[in-house]
Each structure stands twice: as C-alpha cells, then as structure tokens.
Amino acid sequence: MEQGVTKEEEGHISVAEEDSAQEFEECSLSLFGKLLTDRKQNIRALKNMLRSVWKISPNLKIVEVGGNNILHIKFTSEFQIQWVETNGPWNFENNLLLPKRWERGMTANNINFSHSPFWVQIWGLPFDMMTEKLGRHIGNNLSAFIIADTRSWSADQAKFMRIRVNIPIDKPLRRCGTVISLEGEATQILFRYERLPIFCYYCGVMGHDDRHCTTHSNQSSDPL
C-alpha cells in the first residue's frame, strides 16, 4: 500500500541568498561534461587526462555528480573556461567529451548534452566567396555558427575556410554541400571535421562505429 505525502514533506524549504552566494560563484565558473559512449569508461583516468592535457590550474576540481558519469568541472577564471571551449573538442580514448555550460536550475537529471562545438574545414569554395558572411551562412546551415577563423583564408596557404560550429550529436554528419553564386553557378563543397571522435561510416552519427550501428544491424536483418 502506497503511503501518502506527509504534511512535513509538503512543506517548503527556503534558502537565504547569502547561503547560496559562494556556490553560485563556483557554478558560474563551471562546465559539465560527459563522454559520448554507451560503454563503461575509466572515469579516474579521464579526470587525470583532462588535468594533464589542459594544464591550466593546480586548483582545477573535477567532481562526479549524479549516476550517469557526469563530471562537474570547476575552474578558477572565465578565461580558463573559454580556453577549454575554444580549443576543443576533447576526446578520451577516441570518445567525445560533451561540454555544457552551467545554467540556473541545472541538475544531474536535466542536463541536456545535445551539441558539441567543432572546427569545420570547408574545402572547394571559390576564392571570391571566402568571406566571413558566407562562413556564417554555411555554419548556420550545418547547425549553429559560432565563429570564423579569418586566418584560414588570409594566411600564406589559404586552402580552405575554417569555421566553428555547434554540431548536434544525434544527427548524421554532413559531408558535403552546394553553394550557389550570385550568377547562379553551383559549386560543391566538402566538410572536414577537426579532431573527429568515433563515428559511424554507415549512419554518420557520432558515438559508435559501424560494427555497433543499430541502424545497420536492423536493416541487415530485414528480409530481402
């Protein structure tokens, strides 16, 4: 027989502003992270790898929260967070580390790891179309444009355009596209993702390879 909620359990617990001020400051300098994989990982080794690779502060705190191998990474400055975000994506044993900025009301149960920022190289663009405005347009067509690396087409070797894009993890990676000039001429372009982790060549989604692709196995089991 289920027991109802007691009067004491229905009561509200008020939190004074001064009680949460320090925690708010710590959270505002936080990232949350989780590996994009369905296999068990060595979280202690992951923590050690991040501290070793980032080398940004001996005071960097990495705490496990919740029961889903989510890491709460506490920095000491905004500059450190921006450096980690700009220089990612970060991989552990070829598994993508999904980053998420802290937001008010966030808990271990409601964090939505849906996107990851990537530097994307755009090959094949006509020289007269290598502009930041077009890079923004292409980035938003892929998903969500963040920033363009203007040095990629103004350096001594301008082989491609380079843009930062927030890529959804549940959709196939775009490999190519088509741009149309003002004169109506179509040019095919190719996308290359820097520091790409494990992804499936069959379905194009990150987080598994073609040997563990449920889409592939489901279609393979269908009768001819």
C-alpha positions as CSV (number, residue, x, y, z in Angstrom):
1,M,0.0,0.0,0.0
2,E,1.4,3.4,-1.0
3,Q,2.0,5.9,1.7
4,G,0.8,9.4,1.0
5,V,3.0,12.5,1.4
6,T,3.1,13.8,5.0
7,K,2.4,17.4,6.0
8,E,6.1,17.8,6.8
9,E,7.1,16.6,3.4
10,E,4.8,19.1,1.7
11,G,6.5,22.0,3.5
12,H,8.8,24.3,1.6
13,I,12.5,24.9,2.5
14,S,13.6,28.4,1.9
15,V,17.2,29.2,1.0
16,A,18.7,32.5,2.1
17,E,20.6,34.4,-0.6
18,E,23.8,34.6,1.4
19,D,23.7,30.8,1.8
20,S,24.0,30.2,-1.9
21,A,26.3,33.1,-2.9
22,Q,29.5,31.1,-2.8
23,E,28.0,28.1,-4.6
24,F,26.6,30.4,-7.3
25,E,30.1,31.9,-7.9
26,E,31.6,28.4,-8.2
27,C,28.9,27.2,-10.5
28,S,29.2,30.3,-12.8
29,L,32.8,29.1,-13.4
30,S,31.8,25.6,-14.2
31,L,31.5,23.2,-17.1
32,F,29.7,19.9,-17.0
33,G,31.0,17.1,-19.2
34,K,30.0,13.6,-20.3
35,L,31.6,11.1,-22.7
36,L,29.6,10.3,-25.8
37,T,29.6,6.5,-25.4
38,D,27.4,3.7,-24.1
39,R,30.3,1.7,-22.8
40,K,31.8,1.8,-19.3
41,Q,34.8,4.1,-19.1
42,N,37.6,4.6,-16.5
43,I,36.4,8.0,-15.1
44,R,39.5,8.3,-12.9
45,A,41.7,8.0,-16.0
46,L,39.5,10.6,-17.7
47,K,40.0,13.1,-14.9
48,N,43.8,12.6,-14.9
49,M,43.9,13.0,-18.7
50,L,42.0,16.3,-18.5
51,R,44.2,17.7,-15.8
52,S,47.3,16.6,-17.7
53,V,46.2,18.0,-21.1
54,W,44.7,21.2,-20.0
55,K,47.5,22.2,-17.5
56,I,45.6,25.4,-16.7
57,S,45.5,25.3,-12.9
58,P,46.6,23.1,-10.0
59,N,43.2,24.1,-8.3
60,L,41.1,22.6,-11.1
61,K,38.4,20.5,-9.5
62,I,36.7,17.6,-11.3
63,V,33.8,16.0,-9.4
64,E,31.5,13.2,-10.4
65,V,27.8,14.1,-10.0
66,G,24.7,12.0,-10.4
67,G,24.8,8.4,-11.5
68,N,25.5,8.8,-15.2
69,N,29.2,9.5,-15.2
70,I,28.7,13.3,-15.4
71,L,31.6,15.4,-14.4
72,H,31.3,18.8,-12.8
73,I,34.5,20.7,-13.8
74,K,35.2,23.8,-11.6
75,F,37.6,26.4,-12.9
76,T,39.1,29.4,-11.2
77,S,38.5,32.0,-14.0
78,E,36.3,32.7,-17.0
79,F,39.5,32.7,-19.2
80,Q,40.1,29.1,-18.4
81,I,36.6,28.0,-19.4
82,Q,36.8,29.9,-22.7
83,W,40.2,28.4,-23.4
84,V,38.9,24.9,-22.9
85,E,35.8,25.6,-25.0
86,T,37.8,27.2,-27.9
87,N,40.4,24.5,-28.1
88,G,38.0,21.6,-28.0
89,P,36.6,19.2,-28.9
90,W,38.3,16.9,-26.4
91,N,38.4,13.2,-26.7
92,F,39.2,10.4,-24.3
93,E,40.2,7.1,-26.0
94,N,38.5,8.4,-29.1
95,N,35.3,9.1,-27.3
96,L,33.9,12.7,-27.5
97,L,33.7,14.7,-24.3
98,L,30.4,16.6,-24.4
99,P,30.7,20.0,-22.7
100,K,27.8,22.0,-21.2
101,R,27.9,25.4,-19.5
102,W,26.2,25.7,-16.1
103,E,22.8,27.3,-16.1
104,R,20.5,28.2,-13.3
105,G,18.3,25.3,-12.1
106,M,20.6,22.7,-13.7
107,T,20.7,19.3,-12.0
108,A,22.4,16.0,-12.9
109,N,19.0,14.7,-14.1
110,N,18.1,17.6,-16.5
111,I,21.4,18.4,-18.2
112,N,20.9,18.1,-22.0
113,F,24.1,17.1,-23.8
114,S,22.8,17.7,-27.3
115,H,25.6,19.5,-29.2
116,S,29.3,19.8,-29.3
117,P,31.4,22.6,-30.9
118,F,33.7,21.5,-33.8
119,W,36.1,23.3,-36.1
120,V,34.9,22.5,-39.6
121,Q,37.1,23.0,-42.7
122,I,35.2,24.0,-45.9
123,W,37.1,22.8,-49.0
124,G,36.3,23.8,-52.6
125,L,35.0,27.3,-52.1
126,P,35.7,29.8,-55.0
127,F,38.3,32.3,-53.8
128,D,35.8,35.2,-54.2
129,M,33.4,33.5,-51.9
130,M,35.7,33.1,-48.9
131,T,34.1,35.7,-46.7
132,E,33.1,35.7,-43.0
133,K,29.5,36.4,-44.0
134,L,29.3,33.2,-46.2
135,G,31.1,31.2,-43.4
136,R,28.3,32.3,-41.0
137,H,25.7,31.3,-43.6
138,I,27.2,27.9,-44.1
139,G,27.7,27.3,-40.4
140,N,24.1,28.1,-39.6
141,N,23.1,25.7,-42.5
142,L,25.1,23.0,-40.8
143,S,23.7,23.8,-37.4
144,A,24.7,26.8,-35.3
145,F,27.6,29.1,-36.4
146,I,29.9,30.2,-33.5
147,I,32.9,32.0,-35.1
148,A,35.0,32.1,-38.2
149,D,38.8,31.7,-38.3
150,T,39.6,34.5,-40.7
151,R,43.3,33.5,-40.7
152,S,42.3,30.3,-42.6
153,W,41.8,32.2,-45.8
154,S,44.1,35.2,-45.3
155,A,47.3,33.2,-44.4
156,D,50.1,32.3,-46.8
157,Q,48.4,29.0,-47.6
158,A,44.6,29.6,-47.9
159,K,43.5,26.1,-48.8
160,F,40.1,26.1,-47.0
161,M,37.7,28.2,-44.9
162,R,37.6,27.2,-41.2
163,I,34.6,27.9,-39.0
164,R,33.4,26.9,-35.5
165,V,30.0,25.2,-35.5
166,N,27.9,23.7,-32.7
167,I,27.1,20.3,-34.1
168,P,24.1,18.1,-32.9
169,I,25.3,14.7,-31.8
170,D,22.1,12.8,-32.8
171,K,22.2,13.7,-36.5
172,P,24.4,12.4,-39.3
173,L,27.5,14.5,-40.0
174,R,27.2,16.4,-43.2
175,R,30.0,15.5,-45.6
176,C,29.3,17.9,-48.5
177,G,27.0,20.7,-49.7
178,T,26.4,23.1,-52.6
179,V,26.8,26.8,-52.7
180,I,25.2,29.0,-55.4
181,S,27.0,32.2,-56.6
182,L,25.2,35.4,-57.5
183,E,25.5,34.3,-61.1
184,G,23.7,31.1,-60.4
185,E,26.7,28.8,-60.7
186,A,26.7,25.8,-58.3
187,T,29.9,24.7,-56.6
188,Q,30.1,21.6,-54.4
189,I,32.0,21.9,-51.2
190,L,33.4,19.3,-48.8
191,F,33.3,19.4,-44.9
192,R,36.1,18.1,-42.8
193,Y,35.7,18.0,-39.1
194,E,38.8,18.5,-37.0
195,R,39.6,16.1,-34.1
196,L,36.6,13.9,-35.0
197,P,36.0,11.1,-32.5
198,I,34.4,7.7,-33.1
199,F,31.6,7.9,-35.6
200,C,29.7,5.5,-37.8
201,Y,30.6,5.4,-41.5
202,Y,27.3,3.7,-42.1
203,C,24.8,6.1,-40.5
204,G,27.1,9.1,-40.0
205,V,26.3,9.6,-36.3
206,M,28.9,10.1,-33.6
207,G,29.3,7.8,-30.5
208,H,29.6,4.4,-32.2
209,D,31.3,2.8,-35.1
210,D,29.8,0.8,-38.0
211,R,30.3,-2.5,-36.1
212,H,27.9,-1.3,-33.3
213,C,25.4,0.5,-35.5
214,T,21.8,-0.4,-34.7
215,T,20.6,1.2,-37.9
216,H,22.9,-1.1,-39.9
217,S,22.1,-4.2,-38.0
218,N,18.3,-3.6,-38.2
219,Q,18.5,-3.1,-41.9
220,S,20.8,-6.1,-42.4
221,S,18.3,-8.3,-40.6
222,D,15.4,-7.3,-42.8
223,P,14.4,-9.9,-45.4
224,L,15.4,-9.2,-49.0
